[in-house]
Amino acid sequence: MIKSLLVANRGEIACRIFRTARRMNIRTVAVYSDADAGARHVREADEAWRLGPAAARDSYLNIAALLEAARASAAGAIHPGYGFLAENAQFAEACLAAGLTYVGPPPAAIRAMGSKILAKTRMRAAGVPVLPGYAGEQQELEQLEHHAQSLGLPLIIKPAAGGGGKGMQIVRQSAELRGALAAARRLAESAFGDGALLIERYLPAPRHLEVQVFADTRGNFLHLGDRDCSIQRRHQKLIEEAPAPAVPAEVRERLRAAALVVAREIGYVSAGTVEFLFDGREFYFMEMNTRLQVEHTVTEAVTGLDLVEWQLRVAAGERLPLAQQEVRLTGHAIEARVNAEDPARGFLPSAGRLALLEWPVRESVRVDAGFGTGDTVPDNYDSLLGKVIAWAPSRDQAAASLASALTHTHCAGIASNEHWLARILRAPVFLEVRHNIALLDEHLGDFAAPQAVSPPALILAAVAAHSATTALAARADSAAPGTPTAAPASPWAQGDGFTPNLQAPIAYRFSLSGHHHGVELEYAQGRPAAATVSAGARCPLSGVQIDPDTVAAQIAGRRYHARYRIVGAHVYLWLEDEAYDFLLDDPRAHEFHATAAVGGLTTPLPGVVVSVPVTVGSKVKAGDVLMVIEAMKMEHAITAPHAGTVKSIHFARGERVPEGSELLELAADPPPADGR
């Protein structure tokens, strides 16, 4: 058995592999880049070794550094995880040459599936269904265009050495073909170093099905059922489930048999996944992932098996623990990938410190996470924070359980997608299995957050913000030298807007998704008594309770209870099934907009320079953009108030700008000689 294991990866997959290794009494070794020095996977390993700078090419893709870490730590085996070098035959060979046990398939098997052209040609010869296409050696663009025209439209062009959807081009009209081939060639060469292309008939709306296969070094093969991974955005999987729903029994049997043919054909060993496209009648081989998949968790949930343990035992030379007839699949499991990305801003990746990340804890729900509260999400790697997996006796129950678990995931400090995923899981198109891989590309707006904001959410956010403000002020007062501590009953400690003989309204203004919302709180005897939202009806408040994590109140006769977290000017609030990131509207922001609008060259808010489109000596016209500042999560353009010449620039891109700073100097052009 393996005694010590180095995981050549990071994030949730490293943590997940360590969990099994610890249970098997295997010493664990982590590796990390400078960006991950304080990461969770580093903390969870028995020991950790630095690889190099943050860039993946200098760290997680650096084969020499990985082998040196294995030597220095006396690791006996290397697990590649997924991504990075997990499907790199050269890395597998280097591990074996160094005397290490490689926890994965033989280099020859990796190489056999490394080229889509060779793989599809080989599988077609083996009798596995493959889409009509061209995968030949004639790779000149003119010849590819000729073969494409003979196949008919629509077509998809893929880099032969690619994966993950990178470089794919879809052609629906003949006029697009030549340009798409040229673009695919450029992308293939830049992304994969190999310009070879594969052309296939394009299925506009298939489902993505796959089969989990396993093999040992003694010639034993089996499958562990199938999965559906059709919920994708830009070819990236987001929701996966096992078994694949709504697949006829005869098709499912042939699908699983075809996957085993693929594995046997290339002499496979360890865990692998054979992927197919399914058009509702027939399936077609797409590719084989020669590694452990992100979504292996749903297979584990329905089989009760630990696939990482199987990998480690097979790598140590053991037989597969079960025969095919002993494999049992029970119930249904669904996984959702929680990513650090903002659905409201076109899924822009988000990075930074996690002020809060609480994962759900409930029966039959599993969480594989690489991050938690206080961790920093770097912007150097993929955006996966973790995966939430729910098992239940039926698919509908599993979907409901997972959606509920996602809405009880609390993330603050960066943007994340868990509530967006929950809306997909509750949508009839998913529950009725009417979805396909094109769903999110064609109907993305159907799953957007509601535009209307719940008035109770705004009221609770205002109560939480006011409580935090008064608590901060009280702490500041008590910390002042020579300041006596006010008694709890003292009106001077209340911060309730008390005015003799008048109501005591306290106004808050929030912005959410570009819309502004005003809230007025009325206090009586130091307690919130009523609230008005956006100059609407007055809502009585009672029974207000607030602590550092939760806020509750009786609002217009109904009791509401919410989780909240305040991070700077952001009030994060979770109420019922929705999450809100309210931005407290600082009056200084209006000054900023006014200053920028008239071409002011100073900033009344601290921020970061994101763009400087001019240089010293540039001639500009009135209204030209001189600098762009990011402040309060918004970009603000500093424009020229008049025509002139840039004399000096005081801040460069990426530099932090203090409040009130002069950004640059603009000399006005002299008036024309005739005075006009």
VOPADREN-960785 format. One record per residue (C-alpha): x, y, z; residue number from 1. Coordinates in pm, whole numbers, plus 50000, padded with zeros to 5 digits. Example, Ala and Ser with C-alpha at 12.3 -4.5 7.8 and 13.67 -1.06 7.14 Angstrom:
- 51230, 49550, 50780, 1
- 51367, 49894, 50714, 2
# end
This chain:
- 50000, 50000, 50000, 1
- 50105, 50357, 49938, 2
- 50259, 50514, 50252, 3
- 50289, 50879, 50146, 4
- 50103, 51074, 49878, 5
- 50174, 51409, 49714, 6
- 49874, 51571, 49547, 7
- 49990, 51777, 49250, 8
- 49692, 52009, 49269, 9
- 49511, 52264, 49482, 10
- 49168, 52366, 49609, 11
- 48879, 52132, 49673, 12
- 49018, 51830, 49487, 13
- 49338, 51832, 49693, 14
- 49132, 51854, 50013, 15
- 48905, 51573, 49893, 16
- 49197, 51339, 49813, 17
- 49361, 51417, 50148, 18
- 49041, 51316, 50326, 19
- 49054, 50962, 50186, 20
- 49431, 50938, 50231, 21
- 49401, 51027, 50601, 22
- 49134, 50760, 50648, 23
- 49375, 50510, 50490, 24
- 49663, 50626, 50716, 25
- 49860, 50765, 50422, 26
- 50086, 51062, 50492, 27
- 49975, 51360, 50283, 28
- 50191, 51617, 50107, 29
- 50056, 51942, 49962, 30
- 50220, 52171, 49712, 31
- 50142, 52537, 49666, 32
- 50219, 52850, 49472, 33
- 50285, 53185, 49634, 34
- 49917, 53274, 49577, 35
- 49811, 52967, 49777, 36
- 50056, 52986, 50067, 37
- 49773, 53017, 50320, 38
- 49520, 52802, 50135, 39
- 49299, 52539, 50292, 40
- 49462, 52247, 50113, 41
- 49799, 52358, 50252, 42
- 49661, 52366, 50606, 43
- 49498, 52024, 50577, 44
- 49805, 51831, 50460, 45
- 50063, 51674, 50690, 46
- 50326, 51885, 50520, 47
- 50345, 52133, 50233, 48
- 50610, 52242, 49984, 49
- 50636, 52560, 49781, 50
- 50646, 52524, 49404, 51
- 50704, 52880, 49288, 52
- 50528, 53202, 49186, 53
- 50152, 53232, 49136, 54
- 50152, 53174, 48759, 55
- 50047, 52813, 48691, 56
- 50335, 52762, 48447, 57
- 50577, 52839, 48729, 58
- 50402, 52625, 48990, 59
- 50128, 52368, 48929, 60
- 50241, 52308, 48569, 61
- 50610, 52294, 48659, 62
- 50696, 51924, 48634, 63
- 51052, 51969, 48765, 64
- 50929, 52157, 49073, 65
- 50666, 51892, 49145, 66
- 50918, 51609, 49120, 67
- 51159, 51799, 49345, 68
- 50882, 51844, 49603, 69
- 50813, 51471, 49588, 70
- 51182, 51394, 49637, 71
- 51225, 51641, 49922, 72
- 50914, 51516, 50103, 73
- 50996, 51148, 50043, 74
- 50654, 51097, 49886, 75
- 50602, 50755, 49737, 76
- 50316, 50843, 49504, 77
- 50166, 51138, 49316, 78
- 49796, 51198, 49253, 79
- 49737, 51458, 48978, 80
- 49377, 51545, 49072, 81
- 49203, 51707, 48775, 82
- 49311, 51996, 48555, 83
- 49670, 52119, 48542, 84
- 49884, 51809, 48458, 85
- 49616, 51544, 48519, 86
- 49597, 51442, 48152, 87
- 49959, 51505, 48062, 88
- 50134, 51189, 47946, 89
- 50477, 51352, 47985, 90
- 50406, 51417, 48354, 91
- 50292, 51059, 48411, 92
- 50608, 50931, 48243, 93
- 50826, 51164, 48449, 94
- 50668, 51038, 48772, 95
- 50728, 50676, 48678, 96
- 51084, 50751, 48568, 97
- 51148, 50909, 48908, 98
- 51042, 50588, 49080, 99
- 50707, 50728, 49198, 100
- 50371, 50556, 49184, 101
- 50145, 50753, 48952, 102
- 49784, 50741, 49068, 103
- 49622, 50739, 48728, 104
- 49626, 50565, 48389, 105
- 49937, 50458, 48197, 106
- 50100, 50729, 47984, 107
- 50006, 50536, 47669, 108
- 49636, 50552, 47759, 109
- 49657, 50925, 47828, 110
- 49831, 50978, 47497, 111
- 49576, 50763, 47311, 112
- 49299, 51003, 47412, 113
- 49509, 51319, 47392, 114
- 49428, 51377, 47025, 115
- 49060, 51389, 46937, 116
- 49146, 51300, 46579, 117
- 49328, 50980, 46668, 118
- 49080, 50890, 46942, 119
- 48773, 50922, 46720, 120
- 48935, 50738, 46433, 121
- 49028, 50455, 46668, 122
- 48685, 50441, 46835, 123
- 48504, 50442, 46501, 124
- 48714, 50141, 46399, 125
- 48624, 49971, 46729, 126
- 48253, 50005, 46653, 127
- 48175, 50288, 46896, 128
- 47917, 50536, 46754, 129
- 48091, 50856, 46642, 130
- 47938, 51164, 46481, 131
- 47996, 51207, 46107, 132
- 48299, 51427, 46057, 133
- 48649, 51467, 45930, 134
- 48947, 51366, 46144, 135
- 49206, 51311, 45875, 136
- 49565, 51414, 45820, 137
- 49490, 51671, 45549, 138
- 49498, 51981, 45766, 139
- 49545, 52263, 45517, 140
- 49262, 52513, 45556, 141
- 49148, 52472, 45193, 142
- 49123, 52094, 45235, 143
- 48942, 52130, 45567, 144
- 48696, 52367, 45400, 145
- 48633, 52112, 45124, 146
- 48565, 51831, 45375, 147
- 48342, 52060, 45579, 148
- 48131, 52150, 45275, 149
- 48085, 51785, 45191, 150
- 47963, 51708, 45545, 151
- 47691, 51972, 45537, 152
- 47584, 52224, 45799, 153
- 47569, 52290, 46087, 154
- 47922, 52194, 46190, 155
- 48148, 52229, 46491, 156
- 48523, 52281, 46455, 157
- 48740, 52168, 46748, 158
- 49113, 52178, 46823, 159
- 49230, 51818, 46804, 160
- 49445, 51858, 47114, 161
- 49193, 52070, 47305, 162
- 48943, 52026, 47581, 163
- 48703, 52215, 47803, 164
- 48536, 52385, 47509, 165
- 48836, 52605, 47430, 166
- 48872, 52711, 47070, 167
- 48548, 52555, 46945, 168
- 48376, 52726, 46652, 169
- 48017, 52656, 46544, 170
- 47932, 52713, 46179, 171
- 47568, 52745, 46072, 172
- 47611, 52924, 45737, 173
- 47855, 52861, 45452, 174
- 47975, 53221, 45459, 175
- 48105, 53168, 45814, 176
- 48311, 52858, 45735, 177
- 48640, 53003, 45610, 178
- 48669, 53258, 45891, 179
- 48573, 52998, 46155, 180
- 48843, 52758, 46034, 181
- 49106, 53030, 46046, 182
- 48996, 53140, 46393, 183
- 48994, 52783, 46523, 184
- 49344, 52727, 46385, 185
- 49477, 53039, 46559, 186
- 49314, 52946, 46890, 187
- 49436, 52586, 46868, 188
- 49794, 52696, 46809, 189
- 49792, 52956, 47086, 190
- 49609, 52750, 47350, 191
- 49743, 52401, 47282, 192
- 50051, 52443, 47063, 193
- 49889, 52221, 46800, 194
- 49689, 52362, 46510, 195
- 49528, 52034, 46403, 196
- 49149, 52059, 46375, 197
- 48858, 51816, 46392, 198
- 48531, 51881, 46207, 199
- 48204, 51720, 46313, 200
- 47836, 51742, 46245, 201
- 47697, 51980, 46505, 202
- 47408, 51872, 46724, 203
- 47236, 52197, 46828, 204
- 47071, 52070, 47144, 205
- 47199, 51731, 47264, 206
- 47238, 51613, 47619, 207
- 47581, 51541, 47764, 208
- 47597, 51188, 47904, 209
- 47900, 51011, 48045, 210
- 47995, 50678, 48199, 211
- 48229, 50625, 48491, 212
- 48466, 50338, 48416, 213
- 48733, 50171, 48628, 214
- 49006, 49919, 48553, 215
- 49293, 49757, 48739, 216
- 49634, 49636, 48626, 217
- 49510, 49278, 48602, 218
- 49271, 49324, 48312, 219
- 48950, 49375, 48509, 220
- 48709, 49642, 48384, 221
- 48374, 49767, 48507, 222
- 48147, 50069, 48494, 223
- 47990, 50250, 48788, 224
- 47687, 50382, 48608, 225
- 47622, 50695, 48406, 226
- 47580, 51068, 48464, 227
- 47412, 51363, 48296, 228
- 47615, 51687, 48276, 229
- 47395, 51886, 48039, 230
- 47364, 52202, 48250, 231
- 47662, 52389, 48109, 232
- 47760, 52745, 48037, 233
- 48011, 52798, 47757, 234
- 48093, 52426, 47763, 235
- 48171, 52435, 48137, 236
- 47968, 52194, 48351, 237
- 47774, 52342, 48641, 238
- 47521, 52080, 48752, 239
- 47579, 51705, 48723, 240
- 47367, 51409, 48827, 241
- 47366, 51031, 48853, 242
- 47214, 50830, 48710, 243
- 47134, 51013, 48386, 244
- 46756, 51071, 48384, 245
- 46511, 50990, 48105, 246
- 46737, 50753, 47914, 247
- 46566, 50442, 47768, 248
- 46689, 50119, 47927, 249
- 46812, 49980, 47594, 250
- 47012, 50298, 47523, 251
- 47157, 50302, 47874, 252
- 47277, 49944, 47840, 253
- 47447, 50015, 47506, 254
- 47595, 50340, 47641, 255
- 47764, 50164, 47932, 256
- 47886, 49881, 47708, 257
- 48035, 50130, 47461, 258
- 48224, 50301, 47743, 259
- 48385, 49972, 47840, 260
- 48483, 49912, 47477, 261
- 48661, 50248, 47479, 262
- 48847, 50168, 47802, 263
- 48956, 49823, 47685, 264
- 49062, 49953, 47344, 265
- 49333, 50175, 47499, 266
- 49439, 49945, 47783, 267
- 49302, 50175, 48050, 268
- 49379, 50159, 48422, 269
- 49232, 50359, 48715, 270
- 48928, 50591, 48707, 271
- 48818, 50736, 48376, 272
- 48512, 50893, 48219, 273
- 48384, 50832, 47867, 274
- 48172, 51121, 47739, 275
- 47893, 51104, 47480, 276
- 47641, 51334, 47314, 277
- 47282, 51206, 47312, 278
- 47026, 51343, 47066, 279
- 46728, 51161, 47219, 280
- 46765, 50854, 46998, 281
- 47133, 50774, 46958, 282
- 47453, 50856, 47145, 283
- 47790, 50949, 46996, 284
- 48138, 50921, 47146, 285
- 48287, 51261, 47224, 286
- 48603, 51202, 47429, 287
- 48749, 51022, 47728, 288
- 48877, 51209, 48032, 289
- 49173, 51008, 48155, 290
- 49146, 51121, 48517, 291
- 48912, 51157, 48811, 292
- 48625, 51391, 48721, 293
- 48501, 51688, 48923, 294
- 48161, 51516, 48931, 295
- 48284, 51180, 49061, 296
- 48098, 51268, 49381, 297
- 47752, 51188, 49242, 298
- 47870, 50843, 49140, 299
- 48006, 50792, 49491, 300
- 47671, 50900, 49634, 301
- 47464, 50646, 49440, 302
- 47714, 50359, 49473, 303
- 47835, 50418, 49828, 304
- 48194, 50378, 49705, 305
- 48506, 50592, 49750, 306
- 48658, 50634, 49404, 307
- 48978, 50790, 49538, 308
- 49031, 50487, 49759, 309
- 48983, 50266, 49455, 310
- 49240, 50474, 49266, 311
- 49494, 50437, 49544, 312
- 49439, 50062, 49577, 313
- 49462, 50004, 49201, 314
- 49779, 50216, 49184, 315
- 49925, 49993, 49456, 316
- 49859, 49688, 49238, 317
- 49540, 49561, 49402, 318
- 49244, 49415, 49217, 319
- 48921, 49608, 49177, 320
- 48727, 49565, 49504, 321
- 48405, 49458, 49325, 322
- 48297, 49273, 49013, 323
- 48043, 49429, 48778, 324
- 47751, 49224, 48912, 325
- 47827, 49342, 49266, 326
- 47793, 49714, 49185, 327
- 47465, 49857, 49318, 328
- 47318, 50197, 49232, 329
- 47067, 50342, 49477, 330
- 46867, 50663, 49463, 331
- 46967, 50982, 49283, 332
- 47242, 51237, 49341, 333
- 47295, 51587, 49201, 334
- 47601, 51811, 49232, 335
- 47626, 52189, 49189, 336
- 47955, 52371, 49138, 337
- 47972, 52685, 49350, 338
- 48198, 52930, 49170, 339
- 48340, 53269, 49258, 340
- 48166, 53452, 48976, 341
- 47894, 53713, 48946, 342
- 47584, 53605, 48748, 343
- 47455, 53964, 48757, 344
- 47767, 54091, 48576, 345
- 47799, 53835, 48299, 346
- 47964, 53578, 48528, 347
- 48276, 53784, 48576, 348
- 48519, 53596, 48801, 349
- 48544, 53730, 49154, 350
- 48850, 53721, 49378, 351
- 48946, 53846, 49720, 352
- 48903, 53768, 50088, 353
- 48602, 53566, 50195, 354
- 48454, 53762, 50483, 355
- 48209, 53474, 50519, 356
- 48168, 53136, 50353, 357
- 47944, 52899, 50542, 358
- 47860, 52571, 50372, 359
- 47533, 52388, 50447, 360
- 47532, 52112, 50707, 361
- 47235, 51880, 50668, 362
- 47141, 51517, 50623, 363
- 47231, 51351, 50289, 364
- 47413, 51664, 50171, 365
- 47787, 51651, 50110, 366
- 48022, 51943, 50061, 367
- 48364, 51919, 49896, 368
- 48516, 52264, 49949, 369
- 48851, 52426, 49896, 370
- 48768, 52752, 50073, 371
- 48601, 52879, 50388, 372
- 48556, 53196, 50592, 373
- 48874, 53403, 50603, 374
- 49037, 53239, 50302, 375
- 49153, 53444, 50006, 376
- 49040, 53345, 49657, 377
- 49324, 53424, 49414, 378
- 49256, 53545, 49062, 379
- 49521, 53318, 48911, 380
- 49322, 52994, 48879, 381
- 48971, 52863, 48814, 382
- 48683, 53003, 49014, 383
- 48560, 52684, 49185, 384
- 48500, 52737, 49557, 385
- 48348, 52399, 49623, 386
- 48075, 52153, 49534, 387
- 47747, 52077, 49709, 388
- 47605, 51729, 49650, 389
- 47261, 51603, 49757, 390
- 47140, 51242, 49758, 391
- 46778, 51133, 49789, 392
- 46564, 50832, 49694, 393
- 46425, 51021, 49390, 394
- 46548, 51285, 49147, 395
- 46285, 51542, 49247, 396
- 46377, 51501, 49614, 397
- 46748, 51534, 49537, 398
- 46688, 51853, 49335, 399
- 46477, 52006, 49614, 400
- 46733, 51913, 49878, 401
- 47022, 52057, 49677, 402
- 46836, 52379, 49598, 403
- 46759, 52428, 49967, 404
- 47120, 52356, 50062, 405
- 47245, 52612, 49812, 406
- 47015, 52885, 49945, 407
- 47155, 52809, 50290, 408
- 47510, 52865, 50168, 409
- 47630, 53205, 50287, 410
- 47907, 53382, 50096, 411
- 48017, 53741, 50157, 412
- 48316, 53941, 50042, 413
- 48314, 53816, 49684, 414
- 48043, 53726, 49432, 415
- 47925, 53365, 49396, 416
- 47663, 53172, 49200, 417
- 47487, 52940, 49447, 418
- 47147, 53113, 49440, 419
- 47153, 53122, 49061, 420
- 47215, 52745, 49059, 421
- 46923, 52693, 49299, 422
- 46688, 52868, 49055, 423
- 46793, 52625, 48780, 424
- 46730, 52326, 49006, 425
- 46376, 52449, 49078, 426
- 46291, 52529, 48715, 427
- 46032, 52306, 48542, 428
- 46260, 52270, 48239, 429
- 46516, 52093, 48461, 430
- 46273, 51895, 48673, 431
- 46093, 51766, 48364, 432
- 46424, 51677, 48191, 433
- 46358, 51912, 47899, 434
- 46704, 52065, 47924, 435
- 47009, 52017, 47703, 436
- 47355, 52167, 47670, 437
- 47213, 52477, 47494, 438
- 46973, 52570, 47775, 439
- 47185, 52834, 47943, 440
- 47316, 52979, 47618, 441
- 46962, 53032, 47490, 442
- 46766, 53101, 47809, 443
- 47016, 53251, 48050, 444
- 46781, 53533, 48145, 445
- 46519, 53288, 48274, 446
- 46733, 53223, 48581, 447
- 46828, 53579, 48670, 448
- 46761, 53710, 49018, 449
- 46423, 53881, 49065, 450
- 46431, 54251, 48979, 451
- 46195, 54347, 49261, 452
- 46351, 54375, 49604, 453
- 46156, 54251, 49903, 454
- 46068, 54550, 50129, 455
- 46129, 54336, 50441, 456
- 46481, 54266, 50310, 457
- 46550, 54640, 50282, 458
- 46408, 54705, 50629, 459
- 46614, 54428, 50789, 460
- 46926, 54550, 50604, 461
- 46869, 54902, 50740, 462
- 46818, 54770, 51095, 463
- 47138, 54565, 51068, 464
- 47335, 54857, 50921, 465
- 47213, 55095, 51190, 466
- 47293, 54849, 51465, 467
- 47645, 54803, 51330, 468
- 47694, 55181, 51297, 469
- 47581, 55257, 51652, 470
- 47784, 54967, 51792, 471
- 48093, 55096, 51613, 472
- 48032, 55448, 51744, 473
- 47981, 55318, 52097, 474
- 48308, 55125, 52081, 475
- 48488, 55434, 51951, 476
- 48344, 55651, 52231, 477
- 48434, 55402, 52499, 478
- 48785, 55375, 52359, 479
- 48843, 55753, 52368, 480
- 49085, 55853, 52647, 481
- 48904, 55990, 52952, 482
- 48559, 55912, 52811, 483
- 48329, 55751, 53070, 484
- 48129, 55450, 52953, 485
- 47764, 55542, 52902, 486
- 47506, 55338, 53088, 487
- 47290, 55118, 52864, 488
- 46982, 55329, 52939, 489
- 47151, 55658, 52858, 490
- 46992, 55842, 52562, 491
- 47341, 55950, 52456, 492
- 47427, 55585, 52377, 493
- 47116, 55506, 52174, 494
- 47201, 55652, 51830, 495
- 46827, 55656, 51756, 496
- 46796, 55998, 51597, 497
- 46611, 56138, 51898, 498
- 46471, 56491, 51842, 499
- 46259, 56662, 52111, 500
- 45886, 56668, 52028, 501
- 45942, 56514, 51683, 502
- 45959, 56170, 51525, 503
- 46308, 56030, 51492, 504
- 46356, 55907, 51133, 505
- 46693, 55766, 51032, 506
- 46743, 55744, 50657, 507
- 46941, 55482, 50471, 508
- 46991, 55456, 50097, 509
- 47097, 55130, 49935, 510
- 47188, 55042, 49579, 511
- 47139, 54698, 49429, 512
- 47204, 54610, 49063, 513
- 47207, 54977, 48970, 514
- 46876, 55059, 49140, 515
- 46846, 55280, 49447, 516
- 46620, 55212, 49745, 517
- 46553, 55441, 50037, 518
- 46460, 55321, 50387, 519
- 46356, 55537, 50680, 520
- 46359, 55387, 51028, 521
- 46159, 55544, 51309, 522
- 46277, 55485, 51663, 523
- 46076, 55515, 51982, 524
- 46240, 55480, 52323, 525
- 46554, 55349, 52158, 526
- 46376, 55070, 51965, 527
- 46281, 55052, 51595, 528
- 45908, 55124, 51579, 529
- 45830, 55167, 51208, 530
- 45987, 55178, 50864, 531
- 45910, 55336, 50530, 532
- 46055, 55195, 50207, 533
- 46102, 55423, 49904, 534
- 45845, 55675, 50035, 535
- 45580, 55403, 50050, 536
- 45341, 55304, 50325, 537
- 45458, 55315, 50685, 538
- 45519, 54961, 50819, 539
- 45496, 54905, 51196, 540
- 45795, 54720, 51346, 541
- 45803, 54520, 51665, 542
- 45997, 54241, 51831, 543
- 46324, 54347, 51670, 544
- 46608, 54117, 51763, 545
- 46962, 54152, 51635, 546
- 47292, 53982, 51706, 547
- 47622, 53974, 51514, 548
- 47488, 53723, 51260, 549
- 47107, 53744, 51245, 550
- 46834, 54004, 51245, 551
- 46463, 53943, 51301, 552
- 46152, 54160, 51327, 553
- 45775, 54161, 51309, 554
- 45702, 54369, 50996, 555
- 45341, 54465, 50927, 556
- 45223, 54165, 51127, 557
- 45457, 53899, 50984, 558
- 45773, 53765, 51144, 559
- 46093, 53772, 50933, 560
- 46431, 53625, 51020, 561
- 46747, 53685, 50815, 562
- 47118, 53612, 50822, 563
- 47345, 53908, 50753, 564
- 47707, 54012, 50732, 565
- 47842, 54366, 50691, 566
- 48165, 54407, 50496, 567
- 48271, 54767, 50454, 568
- 47989, 54945, 50271, 569
- 47821, 54615, 50178, 570
- 47530, 54469, 50370, 571
- 47492, 54104, 50272, 572
- 47151, 53969, 50367, 573
- 46997, 53624, 50324, 574
- 46619, 53618, 50357, 575
- 46413, 53312, 50272, 576
- 46544, 53186, 49935, 577
- 46714, 53504, 49816, 578
- 47050, 53666, 49881, 579
- 47114, 54040, 49859, 580
- 47433, 54241, 49835, 581
- 47317, 54590, 49930, 582
- 47565, 54873, 49889, 583
- 47524, 55155, 50136, 584
- 47496, 55467, 49924, 585
- 47769, 55702, 50044, 586
- 47677, 56067, 49965, 587
- 48038, 56121, 49861, 588
- 47973, 55897, 49561, 589
- 47739, 56160, 49420, 590
- 48020, 56413, 49454, 591
- 48242, 56169, 49266, 592
- 47997, 56139, 48978, 593
- 47954, 56516, 48962, 594
- 48328, 56572, 48964, 595
- 48385, 56314, 48693, 596
- 48102, 56453, 48482, 597
- 48260, 56798, 48458, 598
- 48607, 56663, 48399, 599
- 48745, 56710, 48748, 600
- 49100, 56585, 48783, 601
- 49087, 56486, 49151, 602
- 48905, 56202, 49323, 603
- 48693, 56255, 49637, 604
- 48690, 55878, 49698, 605
- 48976, 55634, 49745, 606
- 49002, 55381, 49465, 607
- 49226, 55193, 49225, 608
- 49337, 55306, 48880, 609
- 49212, 55053, 48626, 610
- 49298, 55237, 48303, 611
- 49508, 55531, 48183, 612
- 49436, 55571, 47810, 613
- 49657, 55881, 47772, 614
- 50028, 55954, 47809, 615
- 50222, 56268, 47890, 616
- 50204, 56491, 47585, 617
- 49871, 56351, 47461, 618
- 49645, 56603, 47290, 619
- 49287, 56558, 47410, 620
- 48946, 56710, 47339, 621
- 48688, 56810, 47597, 622
- 48514, 56494, 47719, 623
- 48797, 56253, 47633, 624
- 48861, 55988, 47900, 625
- 49185, 56056, 48085, 626
- 49172, 55794, 48358, 627
- 48932, 55530, 48493, 628
- 48908, 55475, 48868, 629
- 48739, 55180, 49036, 630
- 48575, 55285, 49362, 631
- 48293, 55120, 49556, 632
- 48292, 54834, 49301, 633
- 48210, 55077, 49019, 634
- 48423, 55227, 48746, 635
- 48432, 55606, 48718, 636
- 48570, 55788, 48414, 637
- 48771, 56106, 48467, 638
- 48717, 56314, 48155, 639
- 48889, 56623, 48017, 640
- 48701, 56943, 48113, 641
- 48850, 57119, 47813, 642
- 49082, 57060, 47519, 643
- 49447, 57056, 47607, 644
- 49772, 56868, 47655, 645
- 49845, 56616, 47930, 646
- 50137, 56765, 48124, 647
- 50181, 56498, 48394, 648
- 50022, 56176, 48521, 649
- 50050, 56106, 48893, 650
- 49915, 55750, 48915, 651
- 49968, 55437, 48703, 652
- 49735, 55146, 48633, 653
- 49691, 54927, 48940, 654
- 49795, 55194, 49190, 655
- 49571, 55287, 49482, 656
- 49453, 55648, 49485, 657
- 49398, 55821, 49821, 658
- 49091, 56038, 49870, 659
- 49131, 56390, 49729, 660
- 49433, 56305, 49518, 661
- 49521, 56504, 49208, 662
- 49525, 56244, 48933, 663
- 49693, 56430, 48648, 664
- 49761, 56778, 48512, 665
- 49600, 56906, 48196, 666
- 49719, 57229, 48032, 667
- 49446, 57409, 47837, 668
- 49506, 57483, 47472, 669
- 49550, 57858, 47402, 670
- 49252, 58025, 47234, 671
- 49273, 58084, 46858, 672
- 49463, 58397, 46756, 673
- 49148, 58561, 46615, 674
- 48965, 58502, 46942, 675
- 48714, 58264, 46791, 676
# end
